Amino acid sequence: MRGALVKISDVFYEDCTDDKAIGIAIYIRTFIKYAQGIVFTCWSLGEENKAVIIGENVIQSNVLIPSNKKYNWIPETIRTIYYIWLKLKEISYQKDAIIFHSTSYFWPYLFRKKITPAILIIHGTNMPITRMAVGRRKAFFVSCSDGFAIKKADRVILVSKEGLNYYQNKYPKYMSKMRFSPTFVDNSVFYAEALEKSKAQLELKGKTVLCYVGRLATQKKVALILCIFKQILMKRNDCFLCIVGDGPDREKLARLTKELKIENNIHFYGNVSHQEVRVFYNASVLSFTLSYWEGTAKTILESLACGTPVIASDVADNRQIITNGKDGFVLDSDDEGKGAEYAVKIMDNYDQFSKNALDKGKGYYASAIVPKIIQEIKSVIEK
């Protein structure tokens, strides 16, 4: 195996070849970019098979699920399971391993023999999130999928310590299969640049900039961020909040800014490229991630990689990532006053907080983490 090219199929519903990929798709894209000596074939939703360059790697992107609107009424998960079952021999053909990014993708192994090592990467903690987000029926389906997939997988990689603890407690029989490997950030995209230079790029010279990056949806508690920002303005009236991203709550949040009378100190920028997101982090003295729930919040890691301290909610791995009073703060309630107090402390001691944030962010560089995951996969193949 040493010195030989490893051939891997990577299976996930969303297309990771798009440079505007988000969520798990951007995890896959970054993983491929930093995986040396690996020949990838990606299987996802699409219209045609194609060769794509990601970083220095040329990968084959194959259609797993035809983008046929006629069948869009069928749930995404069911369609994906069906096509994995249909194409499993092709997905496995002449491959050293298959990486799956959902436990539900293992159901085809009820009917097909597993001939190629299967690696499961779990992005978060499925059951608590599912109960809150989609109800008991899907929670039951996910629970069944978890149990079956962890039994069938040759290795289970968890990107969240909360997830590792959850699955080790629930499936102690399979603890030996489980490994923790934190999610990572593309350090060729997210890195520190001068604060004033970045503010100038946004035409915000003379302002103390704060930012939120992410979807504008209830889960993200952007309304709480706006209320905290109002409290901040009562203490520091030179502040300006950049809202980067889009979503179903945008109009409602825009109305809230007017109700709070803070609309002149806020701008909604909508969706921007990853390179542009870096400018917002680097122009900001702090960023907010106050979601009701997360797997591991990529926005926290991106912010830290740019040397920007974070105020985060007390969910998932946030408390393991953020060190209170050093590189940010974990807000353990929806206390607007406390959130504003934390923000002012960061602004008053920005240089030290920023240095600590950058030091912390380096621990999540893809260039350091991805090679370790590759070694883990190779160890499974060798067995």
C-alpha positions in Angstrom: 0.0 0.0 0.0 2.9 2.4 0.7 3.7 4.4 -2.3 0.8 3.1 -4.3 -2.2 5.3 -5.3 -5.3 4.6 -3.3 -8.6 4.5 -5.2 -11.6 5.8 -3.3 -15.3 6.3 -4.1 -16.9 9.1 -2.2 -20.7 9.0 -1.9 -22.9 12.0 -0.9 -26.1 13.5 -2.3 -24.8 17.0 -2.9 -22.2 17.8 -5.6 -18.8 18.7 -4.0 -17.3 19.8 -7.3 -19.1 23.2 -7.2 -16.7 25.8 -5.8 -19.8 27.3 -4.0 -20.4 24.1 -2.1 -21.5 24.4 1.5 -21.9 22.1 4.5 -20.8 18.5 4.1 -20.1 19.1 0.4 -17.4 21.7 1.3 -15.9 19.2 3.8 -15.6 16.7 1.0 -14.2 19.2 -1.4 -11.5 20.4 1.1 -10.7 16.7 2.0 -10.1 15.9 -1.7 -7.9 19.1 -2.1 -5.5 18.0 0.7 -5.6 14.2 0.1 -2.3 13.4 -1.5 -1.8 10.0 -3.3 -5.6 9.4 -3.6 -7.6 8.9 -6.8 -11.2 9.9 -6.1 -14.4 9.1 -7.8 -17.3 11.2 -6.4 -20.9 10.0 -6.7 -23.7 12.6 -6.3 -26.7 14.4 -7.9 -25.9 15.5 -11.4 -26.6 15.5 -15.1 -23.4 14.0 -16.6 -20.2 12.3 -15.7 -17.2 14.6 -15.8 -13.6 15.1 -14.8 -13.0 18.0 -12.4 -9.9 19.6 -10.9 -10.0 20.2 -7.2 -6.7 21.7 -5.9 -4.0 19.7 -7.7 -6.2 16.6 -7.9 -8.2 15.5 -11.0 -11.2 13.6 -9.8 -14.0 11.8 -11.6 -17.4 13.1 -10.7 -20.1 10.5 -11.6 -23.9 10.8 -11.6 -25.4 8.8 -8.7 -28.8 10.4 -8.8 -30.1 11.7 -12.2 -31.3 15.3 -11.8 -34.8 14.4 -13.0 -37.5 16.7 -11.7 -40.1 14.1 -12.4 -38.9 12.2 -9.3 -38.3 15.2 -7.0 -41.4 14.3 -5.0 -39.5 11.3 -3.7 -37.5 12.2 -0.5 -33.8 12.8 -1.2 -32.8 10.0 1.3 -35.0 7.4 -0.4 -33.7 8.3 -3.9 -30.1 8.2 -2.7 -30.5 4.8 -1.0 -32.2 3.4 -4.2 -29.4 4.5 -6.5 -26.6 3.4 -4.2 -28.3 -0.1 -4.2 -28.6 0.1 -8.0 -25.0 1.1 -8.6 -23.2 -0.4 -5.7 -21.1 -2.8 -7.9 -20.1 0.1 -10.1 -19.3 2.3 -7.1 -17.1 -0.5 -5.6 -15.4 -1.6 -8.9 -11.6 -1.6 -8.6 -11.8 0.7 -5.5 -9.8 0.3 -2.3 -12.5 1.9 -0.1 -15.8 3.7 -0.2 -16.5 6.7 2.0 -20.1 7.3 3.0 -21.3 10.6 4.6 -24.6 9.4 5.9 -25.6 6.3 8.0 -28.7 5.9 5.8 -26.5 5.1 2.8 -25.7 1.7 4.3 -29.2 0.2 3.8 -28.2 -1.3 0.3 -26.0 -3.7 2.2 -29.1 -5.5 3.4 -29.3 -6.8 -0.2 -25.8 -6.5 -1.5 -22.6 -8.1 -0.2 -19.9 -5.7 1.0 -16.8 -6.4 -1.1 -15.0 -3.2 -0.5 -14.0 -1.6 2.8 -16.6 1.0 3.9 -15.7 4.1 5.8 -18.5 6.1 7.5 -17.9 9.7 8.4 -20.6 11.1 10.7 -20.9 14.9 10.7 -22.5 15.7 14.0 -24.9 13.9 16.4 -27.9 12.6 14.5 -30.5 11.8 17.1 -30.7 15.0 19.2 -30.7 17.1 16.0 -33.3 15.0 14.3 -35.7 15.0 17.2 -35.7 18.8 17.2 -35.7 19.3 13.5 -37.9 16.7 11.9 -39.8 14.8 14.5 -40.1 11.3 16.0 -40.7 9.2 12.8 -37.6 10.4 11.0 -35.7 10.2 14.3 -36.6 6.5 14.5 -35.5 5.9 10.9 -32.2 7.7 11.7 -31.7 5.6 14.9 -32.2 2.4 12.9 -29.8 3.6 10.2 -27.2 4.5 12.8 -27.2 1.0 14.3 -27.1 -0.8 11.0 -24.4 1.4 9.5 -22.1 1.3 12.5 -22.4 -2.5 12.5 -21.5 -2.7 8.8 -18.8 0.0 8.5 -15.2 -1.0 8.7 -14.3 2.4 10.3 -16.4 5.1 11.8 -14.9 8.6 11.8 -16.6 11.2 13.9 -15.9 14.9 13.4 -17.4 15.9 16.7 -16.4 14.9 20.2 -20.0 15.2 21.2 -20.8 12.8 18.4 -18.1 10.4 19.5 -19.4 10.3 23.1 -22.9 9.9 21.9 -22.2 6.9 19.7 -19.7 5.2 22.0 -22.3 5.3 24.8 -25.1 4.1 22.5 -23.0 1.4 20.7 -20.3 0.3 23.1 -19.9 -3.0 21.2 -18.5 -1.1 18.3 -16.3 1.4 20.1 -13.1 -0.1 18.6 -14.3 1.0 15.1 -14.7 4.6 16.2 -12.2 7.4 15.8 -12.4 11.1 16.4 -11.0 13.4 13.8 -12.2 17.0 14.0 -13.7 18.8 11.1 -11.2 21.2 9.4 -11.0 24.4 7.5 -9.3 25.1 4.2 -6.2 27.1 5.3 -5.5 28.2 1.7 -8.8 30.1 1.7 -9.2 31.1 5.4 -6.2 32.9 6.8 -5.4 36.1 8.6 -5.1 39.5 6.8 -4.7 43.0 8.1 -7.8 44.4 9.9 -7.7 47.9 8.4 -7.0 46.6 4.9 -10.0 44.3 5.0 -12.3 47.0 6.4 -11.2 49.2 3.5 -12.2 46.5 1.0 -15.7 46.6 2.5 -15.7 50.4 2.6 -16.1 50.3 6.4 -13.1 52.4 7.4 -13.6 54.1 10.8 -16.1 51.4 11.9 -15.7 48.6 14.5 -17.0 45.7 12.4 -18.7 42.6 13.7 -20.0 39.8 11.6 -22.4 36.8 11.3 -21.8 34.3 8.5 -24.4 31.6 7.8 -28.0 30.8 6.8 -30.7 33.2 7.9 -33.0 30.6 9.5 -34.5 30.0 12.9 -31.9 27.4 13.9 -29.2 30.0 13.7 -30.8 32.5 16.2 -29.9 35.5 14.1 -32.6 37.5 15.9 -30.7 37.0 19.1 -27.6 38.4 17.5 -29.5 41.5 16.4 -30.8 42.0 20.0 -27.2 41.6 21.4 -26.0 44.1 18.8 -28.5 46.7 19.9 -27.1 46.3 23.4 -23.6 46.7 22.0 -24.5 49.9 20.2 -25.6 51.4 23.5 -22.0 51.1 24.7 -20.1 51.4 21.4 -21.9 53.5 18.8 -19.2 53.1 16.2 -20.0 49.4 15.6 -21.3 47.9 12.3 -22.7 44.4 11.9 -22.2 42.5 8.6 -24.8 39.8 8.0 -23.4 37.4 5.4 -25.6 34.7 4.0 -29.3 34.2 3.0 -32.3 32.2 3.9 -36.0 32.1 4.6 -35.8 34.5 7.6 -34.1 37.4 5.7 -37.2 39.6 5.3 -38.3 39.0 8.9 -34.8 39.9 10.2 -34.7 43.0 8.1 -38.0 44.1 9.7 -36.6 43.4 13.1 -33.6 45.7 12.5 -36.1 48.5 11.9 -38.1 47.7 15.0 -34.9 47.8 17.0 -33.8 51.0 15.2 -30.4 49.6 14.3 -30.9 49.4 10.5 -28.3 52.1 9.8 -25.6 50.0 11.5 -26.3 46.7 9.7 -26.1 45.5 6.2 -27.4 42.2 4.7 -24.8 41.1 2.1 -26.5 37.9 0.9 -24.5 34.9 -0.3 -20.8 35.5 -1.3 -17.9 33.3 -2.3 -15.6 31.7 0.2 -12.8 34.1 -0.7 -15.1 37.0 0.0 -16.2 35.5 3.3 -12.6 35.6 4.4 -12.6 39.4 3.9 -15.6 39.8 6.3 -13.9 37.7 9.0 -10.7 39.7 8.7 -12.5 43.0 8.8 -14.3 42.0 12.0 -13.2 42.2 15.6 -15.5 39.2 16.4 -18.0 36.9 14.8 -21.2 35.3 16.2 -22.3 31.7 16.0 -25.3 31.3 18.3 -27.2 28.3 16.8 -29.8 26.2 18.6 -27.8 23.2 17.5 -24.9 22.3 15.3 -22.6 19.4 14.3 -19.3 21.2 14.4 -19.8 24.8 13.3 -17.5 25.5 10.3 -18.0 29.2 10.8 -16.3 29.0 14.2 -13.2 27.3 12.6 -13.2 29.7 9.6 -13.3 32.7 12.0 -10.5 31.4 14.2 -8.4 30.6 11.2 -8.6 34.3 10.3 -7.7 35.3 13.8 -11.2 36.5 14.6 -12.6 35.7 18.1 -16.0 34.1 18.3 -19.0 34.4 20.6 -20.8 31.0 20.3 -23.7 29.2 21.9 -23.2 26.4 24.3 -24.0 23.5 22.0 -22.2 20.6 20.3 -18.4 21.0 20.5 -18.4 24.8 20.9 -17.1 24.6 24.5 -14.3 22.3 23.5 -13.3 24.6 20.7 -13.7 28.0 22.3 -11.7 28.8 25.5 -13.7 31.4 27.5 -11.9 34.7 27.9 -9.0 33.7 25.6 -10.2 33.3 21.9 -13.8 34.1 22.5 -16.8 33.3 24.7 -19.4 30.6 25.0 -22.8 32.1 25.8 -24.7 29.6 27.9 -28.0 31.4 27.7 -29.9 33.9 25.5 -28.9 36.7 27.8 -28.5 39.7 25.5 -26.8 41.8 28.1 -24.1 39.1 28.8 -23.6 38.7 25.0 -23.0 42.4 24.7 -20.7 42.4 27.7 -18.6 39.6 26.1 -18.4 41.5 22.9 -17.1 44.7 24.6 -14.5 42.6 26.5 -13.2 41.3 23.1 -13.2 44.8 21.6 -11.3 46.2 24.6 -8.6 43.4 24.3 -8.8 42.7 20.6 -5.1 42.2 19.9 -4.7 39.4 22.6 -8.0 37.8 21.7 -7.1 37.8 18.0 -3.6 36.3 18.6 -5.2 33.5 20.7 -7.9 32.9 18.1 -5.3 32.5 15.3 -3.3 30.1 17.4 -6.4 28.0 18.1 -7.4 28.1 14.4 -4.1 26.6 13.3 -5.1 23.4 15.1 -8.0 22.9 12.6 -6.1 23.4 9.4 -7.0 20.9 6.7 -3.3 20.6 5.8 -2.7 19.1 9.3 -5.9 17.0 9.7 -6.6 15.4 6.3 -3.3 13.4 6.1 -4.2 11.8 9.5 -7.6 10.7 8.1 -5.9 9.3 5.0 -3.6 7.2 7.2 -6.6 5.9 9.1 -8.3 4.9 5.9 -5.1 3.2 4.6 -4.8 1.2 7.8 -8.3 -0.2 7.2 -7.5 -1.1 3.6 -4.3 -2.8 4.7 -6.2 -5.0 7.1 
